[in-house]
Amino acid sequence: MAVPAEAAPRILAADYAQPVDRYDHRILGGLPDHGTLRIRLAPCAGCTAETRLFRLPETHVFEDVRPRLADVTGDGLPEVVVVETDIRRGASLAVYGPEGRIAATEPIGQTHRWLAPAGIGDFDGDGRVEIAYVDRPHLRRELVFVRLEGGALVERARRAGFSNHNIGDEVILSGTRDCGQGDELVLPDVQGRLVALGRDAGFAGRPRDLGKASPTRLRAALACRD
């Protein structure tokens, strides 16, 4: 029997803790990798908030700019979406809940291989949430959409020609917006143009060009000022 949302633990915030230097990739420039995910949550409605720590083994790191909160299970409560890297096998996308890791993609398969989360939303208009990320934004440059189904992150679509990160940058250049037509994913393509992928484009349609990609233009686009 499902637990009512008001009686279930609710994640309030998340960040990374315990900077570590056990991985020599340094894809995020001066941002350190971390060994611990720190989640702040309320165990129930009206309960005092508490902090839970989820520590990785020495063979793994969180290789990410920040954790992201979003409801990816459809239960009305947020989960935490992160980049978790196996030092020998590369990065994976992972989802954490109040009790720990719920699901993760398979590691890319090789050390020094990374992925960059792009956005979270209902990108095909079917009422269910997808997580988008760029698989190896400096090499393969493929945009991947996954959905949490049956305790696993299942790939829904993959399309070439996108990159939301430059080597050494401490930011990921992408995000989700809703300007009245449903969720749209905004990110650069490999030509350096900022584009929007909405429900009209689906997983295979033509992206809408928003101009030359830059942090300033991305902020404007996410605020629906493009």
Residue pairs with C-beta under 8 A, 6 or more apart in sequence:
2 75
5 75
5 76
5 77
6 44
6 45
7 44
7 45
8 44
8 75
8 77
8 98
9 41
9 42
9 43
9 44
9 77
9 98
10 41
10 42
10 45
10 77
10 78
11 39
11 40
11 41
11 69
11 77
11 78
11 79
11 80
11 97
11 98
12 40
12 41
12 42
12 49
13 39
13 40
13 69
14 37
14 38
14 39
14 40
14 67
14 69
14 80
14 96
15 38
15 66
15 67
16 34
16 36
16 37
16 38
16 62
16 64
16 66
16 67
17 34
17 35
17 36
17 37
17 38
17 53
18 34
18 35
18 36
18 55
19 32
19 33
19 34
19 35
20 32
20 33
20 34
20 35
20 61
21 32
21 33
22 33
22 35
22 58
22 61
22 87
23 33
23 61
23 63
23 85
23 87
25 33
25 63
25 85
25 111
25 112
25 114
26 168
27 63
27 112
27 114
27 165
27 167
27 168
28 63
28 64
28 65
28 168
28 169
28 170
29 168
29 169
29 170
30 170
31 65
31 170
33 61
33 62
33 63
33 85
34 61
34 62
34 64
35 55
35 56
35 61
35 62
36 53
36 54
36 55
36 56
36 62
37 53
37 54
37 56
37 62
37 67
37 80
37 82
37 96
38 51
38 52
38 53
38 54
39 51
39 52
39 53
39 54
39 80
39 96
39 98
40 49
40 50
40 51
41 49
41 50
41 51
41 52
41 98
42 48
42 49
42 50
43 50
52 98
54 96
54 100
54 101
56 62
56 84
59 86
59 87
59 88
60 84
60 85
60 86
60 87
61 84
61 85
61 87
62 82
62 83
62 84
62 85
63 83
63 84
63 85
63 91
63 114
64 82
64 83
64 117
65 170
65 171
65 172
67 80
67 81
67 82
67 96
68 80
68 81
68 82
68 117
68 120
69 78
69 79
69 80
69 81
70 78
70 79
70 81
70 120
70 129
70 131
71 77
71 78
71 79
71 129
72 79
72 81
72 95
72 120
72 129
72 131
72 147
72 148
73 79
73 97
73 102
73 148
74 128
74 129
79 95
79 96
79 97
79 102
80 95
80 96
80 97
81 93
81 94
81 95
81 96
81 117
81 120
81 131
82 93
82 94
82 95
82 96
83 91
83 92
83 93
83 94
83 114
83 115
83 116
83 117
84 91
84 92
84 93
84 94
84 101
84 104
85 91
85 92
85 107
85 114
86 92
86 107
87 111
88 111
89 107
89 108
89 109
89 110
89 111
90 107
90 108
90 109
90 110
90 111
90 112
90 113
90 114
91 107
91 108
91 113
91 114
91 115
92 104
92 105
92 106
92 107
92 108
92 115
93 104
93 105
93 115
93 117
93 131
93 133
93 146
93 153
94 101
94 103
94 104
94 105
95 101
95 102
95 103
95 104
95 131
95 148
95 153
96 102
102 148
102 151
103 148
103 151
103 152
103 153
104 153
105 146
105 153
105 155
108 114
108 115
108 135
108 136
113 136
113 139
114 136
114 137
114 138
115 133
115 134
115 135
115 136
115 137
115 144
116 133
116 134
116 137
116 164
116 165
116 172
116 174
117 131
117 132
117 133
117 172
117 174
118 132
118 133
118 134
118 143
118 162
118 164
118 172
118 174
118 175
118 185
118 187
119 131
119 132
119 174
119 175
119 176
119 185
119 186
119 187
120 129
120 130
120 131
120 132
120 176
121 129
121 130
121 132
121 176
121 178
121 183
121 184
121 185
122 128
122 129
122 130
122 182
122 183
123 130
123 132
123 145
123 183
123 184
123 185
123 197
123 198
123 199
123 202
123 203
124 130
124 156
124 199
124 202
124 203
125 182
125 199
125 202
128 147
129 147
129 148
130 145
130 146
130 147
130 156
131 145
131 146
131 147
131 148
131 153
132 143
132 144
132 145
132 146
132 174
132 185
133 143
133 144
133 146
134 141
134 142
134 143
134 144
134 162
134 163
134 164
134 165
134 174
134 187
135 141
135 142
135 143
135 144
135 158
136 142
137 162
137 163
137 164
137 165
138 163
138 165
138 166
138 167
141 160
141 161
141 162
141 163
141 190
142 158
142 159
142 160
142 161
142 162
143 158
143 159
143 160
143 161
143 162
143 187
143 197
144 155
144 157
144 158
145 155
145 156
145 157
145 158
145 203
146 153
146 154
146 155
146 156
147 153
147 154
147 156
148 154
156 203
157 203
157 204
159 203
159 204
161 189
161 190
162 187
162 188
162 189
162 190
163 188
163 189
163 190
164 172
164 173
164 174
164 187
164 188
165 171
165 172
165 173
171 215
173 187
173 188
173 213
173 215
173 218
174 185
174 186
174 187
174 188
174 218
175 185
175 186
175 187
175 218
175 222
176 183
176 184
176 185
176 186
176 222
177 183
177 184
177 186
177 196
177 221
177 222
177 223
177 224
178 184
179 224
180 224
181 198
181 199
181 200
182 198
182 199
183 198
183 199
184 196
184 197
184 198
184 199
185 196
185 197
185 198
186 194
186 195
186 196
186 197
186 210
186 218
186 221
186 222
187 194
187 195
187 197
188 194
188 195
188 213
189 195
189 207
192 212
192 213
193 209
193 210
193 211
193 212
193 213
194 209
194 210
194 211
194 212
194 213
194 214
194 217
194 218
194 221
195 207
195 208
195 209
195 210
196 207
196 208
196 210
196 221
196 226
197 205
197 207
197 208
198 208
201 207
201 208
210 217
210 221
210 226
211 217
211 226
217 226
220 226
